[in-house]
Amino acid sequence: MFMVNCGVRQGGILSPLFFNLYVDDLIIALQTSGLGCYVRNTFFGCMMYADDLILISPTISGAQKMLNICSLFGSMNDIVFNPDKTVCMAVANTKHITGTLYTVFHKKLYPFIFVYKK
């Protein structure tokens, strides 16, 4: 038997429920910010599965603001987002993007990976 000093017990039957209750305020903060994507007035700006989070924004500046909300929430609630698992991707319909675009998360620069659609 081991003690859990932070987080939730891995594999515990109530762990998913406790984690969902813990991060529900983050989802609410993102939704009420007015940022992110909406489909027929339904918020699709973030999706979570277990402890993975995807942010979806129609603009790069909106994505940065959503990252700022996550960073602030993490600081206030002792949540550490893993920078080694953080990726920023932009989907564009043109290959004429000049320069490299970066976003800032936890005081670190992340380049955007561009995916071009036809």
N, C-alpha and C positions, 0 to 999 in steps of 0.2 A: 504494500500500500504506500502511496506517496501523496504528499500534500500539494494542492494547487494554490499557489500564492497570487497568481494573476491569470486573467483570461478564463476560459472555460475548459473543463476536463475533456481531453481528446477522446471521442468515442462514447462520452456520457450520454445517457438517454435524454436528458434535459438540456444538454449543451446547445443544440441548434435553437431551441426556444429562447434560452438565456441570451445567446448571441444576437438573435433577431430583435429581442427587446432592447438590447444595448445599442444597436446601430439604427433602430427605427428613427431616432431623432435626426440622424444624418440624412436619411432619405427624405424626411419631412423638410429639413432645411434646404436641401437641393430642390425639392418640388416647389416650395414657397418662394424661392429666389426668382422664379420666372425664367430661369435659364434652362437649357436642355431642349430636348425634342418632345413634341406633343403630336399625337395622332388622334384626331377628332376629340380634342380637349382632354385626352388621357395622357398623363405624364409617362414618357419613356426615356427620360434623361439619364436614368441610372438603372442598372440591373445588377442584382447580386445573386450569387450562388455560393453557399457556404461562406467562406471569408474572401471571395473574389468579388471585385467591384469593377464594373464597366461604366464609364461616363460617356454620354452621347450628346453632342452639341452641334448645331448647324454652323457655328463659327468657331474659329480658333480663339478669339477673345472670350467667347462664352465658355469654352473649355477651360481656359486659364482661370476664369472666375469660379468655375465649379471646383477646380483643383484647390483654389484658395479656401473655399468653404470646407472641403475635406481636410485640408491642412489645419485650419483653425479648430474644426471639430476634433481632430486627432489630438491636438495640443491640449484642448480643454478636457478630454475624456481619456487620456493616457492610452491612445491607440497609436501604434507605430505602423505606418505603411512601409512596406519593403521596397526600397528604391531599386533593388536589383530585379524586381519583378514588375517595374513600372515602364510602360511603353505608351507613346503618344502616336496616334495614326490619324492621318487626314485622307479623306477620299475626295478626289478632284476630277473634273471632267476635262482638264487641260494639263499638258506637260510643261506649260510655260510659267512655271513657278521659279522666280529668281531668288537666289540665295538660299540659305538654310533657315528654317523657322524653328525656334526653340520655345519651350515652356519651362516655367520654374515651379518646382515642387520640392518642399523641404530644403530650400536654399541650394538646390542642385539643378543644373540645366539639362533638359531632355530634348533631343532633336525629334522633330516630327518625321515619321516614316510616311511617305506619300504613296497612295495606291490610286492609279488612274483608271477610270472607267470610260468605256466608249459610248 
